[in-house]
Each structure stands twice: as structure tokens, then as C-alpha cells.
Amino acid sequence: MPRSKAVSVVPVKNSTVVQDSPQQPSLFRTVQEGFAFGAGSSLARNFVDRIFPTNHSSYELCVQEKVALDKCILAQEGEVFCGESQKALIKCLNSQLMK
């Protein structure tokens, strides 16, 4: 089938170009951005905590076992020889989750 008409494409020119001029850095601007970031992070964290609630109190009760495991890992330069400390921490966490 032969083409009967030639189609031409006319490019559209955008006559309005918006350029964002960079702002001068200042102490006030930095404090403002830091405050906005902190407020946004706090809101996001609270939102996620409300959707996916966690029980942090069980982890706070097993601090001794966690500290003992951390000390063992640092002393042994790895967790290979810290099986007893790991078992104690797991036992504590499981007992707190069962309550």
C-alpha cells in the first residue's frame, strides 16, 4: 500500500523556561532545613510505629544478657566462641515474649 500523504511533525517550543536560582547558604537556612528534616523524620517514625507496633520493653529487660554478649564478641573478636551468651540472650528474649 503506497503512502498517499506525507506527515510532518512540528516541534512545540516551550516559551517559558523556569530556572530556579540557587539561594545563598546561611545559618538560618541550615537551621530551618535541619528542623524540617527532624520534624519529618519524627512524624515518619511515629507513623511507622503505629502501623507496625513493636514491643521494645522485652529488649530493655534483657540488657544484661546483651551487654554480656557484646563483651564476649569484643573479647573473642567474633561470635564463634560466645554460644553461651547467645543462648542466655535468646532465652531472656523468648521468656519476655511469652509474657
N, C-alpha and C positions, 0 to 999 in steps of 0.2 A: 504494500500500500504506500503510495507516494505521499509525502507531506505536502499539504497544499498551502499552508501558511507558515511563515517564519515568525516565531515568537521571540520578542526581545524583552529582556529584563531590565527595568530601570531601577538603579540603586537609589535607595531613600537616604538622604543626607539628614543627619541629626544636627539641627542648627544650634541647639542649646547643649553645651557641654558644661557639666558641673564639676568643678575642681575643688577639692577640699584643701583649704590652706592649712598647713601644719601649725599647731599652736606652740608658743614658746613654753618650754618646761619651766615650772615654778614649784615652789614648796607647797603652795595651796593646792595646785592641780594634783600633785603627787598624793597629798593627804586625802583629797577628795576621791581619787581613784582607789586608794587603799581602803577607805571607809566603804565605798560602794562594793568592792570585792569582798570585804569581810562580811558585810550585811548579806550579800547574795549567797556566800558560802554557808553562812549560818542558816539562812532560810532553806537552802537546798538540803543541808544535813538534817534539819528538823523534819522536813517533808519526807525524806527517805526513812528516817527513824520511825515516823508514824505509819508508813506503808509496810515496812519490814521491821517490826519490833524485835529487839534482841534483849536478852536477859544478861545485863552487864554485872549484876550483883553476884552471880555464880563465879565470875572471873575474879572479882575483888576478894572473895573469900579464900581463894587458893593462891594468895600472893606468896606465902612462904614456900610452897612447892615450886612455883615458877621461879623464884629467886634462887632456890637450890639448884634447879635445872640449869639456869643461866650460868651460875658459878661453876658448875661441873663442866659445861660446854667450854667455858673460857679456860678452865684449868687443863682440860684434856685436849684442847684445840680441836674439838669436834664432838659430835654427839654419839659416837660409836660406843664409848665406854660409860654412858650415862643412862643405861637402861632402867636402873632402879629409880632414878629421879623422874624419868619419863613416866614410869608406871605409877609413881606416887601422885604426879600431877593429873594423870588421866583418871585415877581412882577418885581424887578430890573433885574434879570437874563432873564426873559421872554421878557422884553422890549428891552434888548440888543440883544437878539437872533433874534428879529423881524426886526432889522435894516439891 
